Amino acid sequence: MHVCVSERLTDELMAELVDKNWKVRKEGLDKVVAIVNEVKFITSNIGSLPEALKPRLNDSNKILVCFVLV
């Protein structure tokens, strides 16, 4: 069963992923992981999630970089 998670990938969640405060970015990443872990298959409609996660690969907080890579 494929699940569309686009309605859960809100503008607020995307804003958390790019927030200046690393703790807020971490909370956003935790939410994304929880969403992904709840479903087996995700449809291709994931909105701006890839663009929001891309900067986290070069995050100044190396813990968050490791978190994204897992």
C-alpha positions in Angstrom: 0.0 0.0 0.0 1.4 3.4 -1.0 0.8 6.3 1.2 0.8 10.0 0.2 2.5 11.9 3.0 2.5 15.3 1.3 -0.3 16.6 3.5 2.0 16.0 6.5 4.9 17.8 5.0 3.6 21.2 5.9 5.2 24.6 5.4 5.8 24.8 9.1 7.7 21.5 9.0 9.8 22.7 6.1 10.5 25.9 8.0 11.8 23.9 11.0 14.2 22.1 8.7 15.9 25.4 7.8 15.6 27.2 11.1 18.7 29.0 12.5 18.4 27.1 15.8 19.9 23.6 15.5 17.5 22.2 18.1 14.5 23.3 15.9 16.2 21.7 12.9 16.6 18.5 14.9 13.0 18.5 15.9 12.0 18.9 12.3 14.2 16.0 11.3 12.7 13.9 14.1 9.3 14.6 12.6 10.3 13.6 9.1 11.8 10.4 10.4 8.6 9.6 12.3 6.5 10.2 9.1 8.8 8.0 7.0 8.9 5.2 9.7 5.1 5.1 9.9 4.6 4.0 6.3 6.0 1.2 4.2 5.9 2.9 0.8 5.7 6.6 0.0 4.3 8.0 -3.2 6.4 10.3 -5.3 4.5 13.4 -4.2 6.8 14.5 -1.3 6.8 18.2 -2.2 9.8 20.3 -1.2 11.2 17.7 1.2 14.3 16.9 -0.8 15.2 20.6 -1.1 14.6 21.1 2.6 16.8 18.1 3.5 19.7 19.0 1.1 21.1 21.8 3.3 21.1 19.5 6.2 23.8 17.4 4.5 26.2 20.4 5.0 24.8 21.5 8.4 27.1 23.2 10.7 26.0 20.8 13.4 27.6 17.5 12.5 25.1 15.5 14.6 22.3 16.6 12.2 24.4 15.6 9.2 24.8 12.1 10.6 21.1 12.1 11.4 20.1 12.8 7.8 22.5 10.2 6.4 21.1 7.4 8.5 
